Amino acid sequence: MYLVATPIGNLEDMTFRAIRTLKEVQLIAAEDTRQTRKLLTHFDIQNRLVSYHEHNREASGPELIRLLLEGQHVALVSDAGIPAISDPGEDLARDAAAAGIPVVPIPGANAALSALIISGLPTDRFLFVGFPPRERKGVHKLLEGLEGESGTLILYESPHRLKKTVAAIGERWSNRKMAIVRELTKKHEEVVRGTVEACLAHIEQNAPLGECCILIEGTRSENGNREASAEQADAWWTSVSLTQHVAHYETAGQARKDAMKSAAADRGISKRDVYRALLEENGDE
């Protein structure tokens, strides 16, 4: 089985190897056959095309595995970029590997890494998070679990949910640096850089179009250096809620204001972000 990367916008990013592979396999499994048919027509590829996506994977997946075990060569593609990244191709790749079927990557364009290298944020350590939950509570739970991450965070988001997601990020990390990248490799490619608060103000004035990548700087110490991730992982407060974190310092004799400041310093966030998070945890918002 071949995992074939396709362009994320500009068709010139299609590799020679990807074109050859799609022409040589017996079957091409696509997330959206209508979208992929346009790509295949452009490169004069006429092989059989079948559907494999989120809603039919339980039926289509075993059938594709059966065909692979019979000796057929299958190429898996997503609508754009590398398959098996934030899409059901992950399941098919896992099942094929478990069945002893060779799984071969055909590399190419990737939105997350392309956005990272132009974001202006550190690239030496990063964490790909994928699409955040749709519900506000789920987003906040996700962000709480990422507070100690020292690497640059990379998320995908749709344009109609971008404002809500960035607003949720701003409630915790309003002063962190951020980049919002959209329409990668296309005519209207755009990068917005600044603090989370500044980026939110921009998208409130300029309605985003196209799929977006959100990149957020990781935690930093007061002198601007990246905090050691190993120390963060071993910190006692990583296993407690923010409310419990603040209460710990209050029990030790600190005033409420100072306890919030101490918790903020531990987590690499502002005291205002601590205040907002405490309101939400206690149901006051």
C-alpha positions in Angstrom: 0.0 0.0 0.0 1.3 3.4 -1.0 0.5 6.5 1.1 0.7 9.2 -1.6 1.0 12.9 -0.8 -1.0 15.2 -3.0 -0.7 19.0 -3.4 -2.2 21.2 -0.7 -3.1 23.9 -3.3 -0.5 24.4 -6.0 -0.6 21.5 -8.5 3.1 22.0 -9.3 3.9 20.5 -5.9 2.9 17.0 -7.2 6.1 14.9 -7.4 7.2 12.8 -10.3 7.2 9.7 -8.0 3.6 10.4 -6.9 2.4 10.6 -10.5 4.2 7.4 -11.5 2.9 5.5 -8.4 -0.7 6.6 -9.1 -0.4 5.4 -12.7 1.1 2.0 -11.7 -1.2 0.8 -8.9 -4.3 -1.2 -9.5 -6.5 0.9 -7.2 -6.6 4.4 -5.8 -8.5 5.0 -2.6 -9.5 8.6 -2.0 -11.1 10.6 0.7 -13.2 12.6 -1.8 -13.4 10.9 -5.2 -14.7 14.1 -6.9 -11.8 16.1 -5.7 -9.3 13.4 -6.5 -10.8 12.9 -10.0 -9.9 16.5 -10.9 -6.3 15.8 -9.8 -6.1 12.5 -11.7 -7.5 14.1 -14.9 -5.0 16.9 -14.7 -2.1 14.4 -14.7 -3.9 12.0 -17.2 -4.2 9.2 -14.6 -7.0 6.8 -15.4 -6.8 4.1 -12.8 -9.7 2.8 -10.9 -10.8 5.1 -8.1 -12.7 4.1 -5.0 -14.0 5.9 -1.9 -12.4 5.6 1.6 -13.4 8.2 4.2 -14.6 8.7 7.7 -18.1 7.5 7.1 -17.4 4.2 5.2 -14.1 3.1 6.6 -15.5 0.3 8.6 -16.8 -1.3 5.4 -14.3 -0.1 2.9 -11.2 -0.7 5.1 -11.5 -4.5 5.4 -12.2 -4.7 1.6 -9.1 -2.8 0.8 -7.1 -5.0 3.1 -8.5 -8.1 1.4 -7.5 -6.8 -2.0 -4.0 -5.9 -0.7 -3.6 -9.5 0.7 -4.6 -10.8 -2.7 -1.6 -9.0 -4.2 -3.1 -5.8 -5.5 -1.2 -2.6 -5.2 -3.3 0.2 -3.6 -2.6 3.9 -3.3 -4.2 5.9 -0.6 -4.7 9.7 -1.0 -6.4 12.4 1.0 -8.0 15.6 -0.4 -4.7 17.4 0.1 -1.3 16.7 1.7 -0.1 13.5 3.2 -2.7 10.8 3.9 -3.1 9.3 7.5 -2.5 12.8 9.1 -5.8 13.8 10.9 -7.8 11.5 8.6 -9.1 7.9 8.6 -6.1 6.8 6.5 -4.4 6.3 9.9 -6.6 3.3 10.5 -6.0 1.8 7.1 -2.2 2.2 7.4 -2.3 0.6 10.9 -4.4 -2.4 9.7 -2.2 -2.9 6.7 0.9 -3.0 8.8 -0.7 -5.3 11.3 -1.5 -7.7 8.4 2.1 -7.8 7.2 1.4 -5.7 4.1 4.2 -3.4 3.1 3.3 0.3 3.6 5.3 2.7 1.5 5.3 6.5 2.0 5.4 8.7 -1.1 6.3 12.1 0.5 5.2 15.5 -0.6 3.4 18.7 0.6 2.3 19.0 4.2 0.4 21.9 5.5 1.6 21.6 9.2 5.3 21.6 8.4 4.9 24.2 5.6 3.2 26.5 8.1 5.7 25.9 10.8 8.7 26.9 8.7 7.2 30.3 7.8 5.6 31.0 11.1 8.6 32.7 12.7 8.2 30.5 15.7 10.9 27.9 17.0 11.1 24.8 14.9 13.5 22.7 17.0 10.7 21.2 18.9 7.0 21.1 18.0 3.8 19.2 18.6 1.1 18.5 16.0 -2.3 18.6 17.7 -4.6 18.3 14.7 -8.1 19.6 14.8 -9.3 20.8 18.2 -12.6 19.7 19.6 -15.7 21.6 18.4 -17.1 22.3 21.8 -15.8 25.2 23.9 -15.3 23.0 26.9 -13.3 20.5 24.9 -11.0 23.2 23.5 -10.3 24.4 27.0 -9.6 20.9 28.2 -7.2 20.4 25.3 -5.4 23.6 26.1 -5.1 22.8 29.8 -3.3 19.6 28.9 -0.9 21.5 26.7 0.1 24.2 29.2 3.4 22.6 30.0 4.5 21.9 26.4 7.7 23.7 25.5 7.5 23.1 21.8 5.6 25.1 19.2 2.0 23.8 18.9 0.4 23.2 15.5 -3.3 23.0 15.0 -5.6 22.7 12.0 -8.9 24.7 12.0 -11.7 25.4 9.6 -12.4 29.1 8.8 -15.9 29.2 10.4 -14.5 28.0 13.7 -11.2 29.9 13.7 -12.4 32.9 15.6 -13.9 30.8 18.5 -10.8 28.7 18.8 -8.4 31.6 18.8 -10.6 33.4 21.4 -10.4 30.3 23.6 -6.6 30.2 23.2 -6.5 33.9 24.1 -8.3 33.3 27.4 -5.3 31.3 28.6 -2.4 32.5 26.6 -3.2 36.0 25.4 0.4 37.2 25.4 2.0 34.2 23.7 3.3 34.5 20.2 1.2 33.0 17.4 0.9 32.7 13.7 -2.2 31.9 11.7 -1.4 30.6 8.2 -4.1 30.1 5.5 -4.4 29.2 1.9 -0.9 27.7 1.8 0.7 27.5 -1.7 -2.4 29.3 -3.2 -2.8 32.7 -4.7 -4.1 34.3 -1.5 -1.6 32.7 0.9 -1.4 34.7 4.1 0.5 34.6 7.4 -0.6 36.7 10.4 2.0 36.9 13.2 1.8 38.5 16.6 0.5 37.7 20.1 -2.7 35.6 20.4 -4.5 38.8 21.3 -3.3 40.7 18.2 -4.1 37.8 15.9 -7.6 37.5 17.3 -8.1 41.3 16.6 -6.9 40.7 13.0 -9.3 37.9 12.2 -12.2 39.8 13.9 -11.6 42.5 11.3 -10.7 40.2 8.4 -13.0 37.2 8.0 -10.7 34.2 7.2 -11.2 32.1 4.1 -9.8 28.6 3.4 -8.4 26.0 5.8 -6.1 27.4 8.5 -3.1 26.4 10.5 -2.7 27.8 14.0 0.8 27.9 15.5 1.4 28.9 19.1 4.7 29.3 20.9 5.4 26.8 23.7 6.1 27.7 27.3 9.0 30.0 28.1 10.8 31.0 31.3 10.9 34.6 32.4 14.2 35.4 30.7 12.9 34.3 27.3 14.6 30.9 27.1 12.7 27.7 26.4 11.8 25.8 29.5 13.2 22.3 29.9 10.4 19.9 28.9 11.8 17.2 31.2 11.4 19.6 34.2 7.9 20.5 33.1 6.9 16.8 32.8 8.2 16.1 36.4 6.6 19.2 38.0 4.1 18.3 40.7 1.4 20.6 39.3 1.0 18.8 36.0 -1.4 16.3 37.6 -3.6 18.9 39.3 -6.2 21.4 38.2 -5.5 25.1 38.1 -7.8 25.6 41.1 -5.8 23.0 43.1 -2.6 24.6 41.9 -3.6 28.0 43.3 -5.0 26.4 46.5 -1.6 24.8 47.1 0.1 28.1 47.4 -2.7 29.6 49.5 -2.3 26.7 51.9 1.4 27.5 52.1 0.5 31.0 53.4 0.4 33.1 50.2 -2.4 35.6 49.6 -4.8 34.8 46.8 -3.2 37.3 44.5 0.3 36.0 45.1 -0.9 32.3 44.8 -2.3 33.1 41.4 1.0 34.8 40.4 3.0 31.7 41.6 0.8 29.3 39.6 1.1 31.5 36.5 4.9 31.5 36.8 4.9 27.7 37.1 2.8 27.2 34.0 4.3 29.9 31.9 1.1 31.9 31.5 -0.1 35.3 32.6 -1.9 36.0 35.9 -4.8 37.3 33.9 -5.0 33.9 32.1 -5.0 32.2 35.5 -7.9 34.4 36.7 -10.0 33.6 33.6 -9.3 29.9 33.8 -10.3 29.8 37.4 -13.6 31.5 36.6 -14.3 28.9 34.0 -13.3 25.9 36.2 -15.6 27.2 38.9 -18.5 27.7 36.6 -18.6 31.5 36.9 -18.6 32.1 33.1 
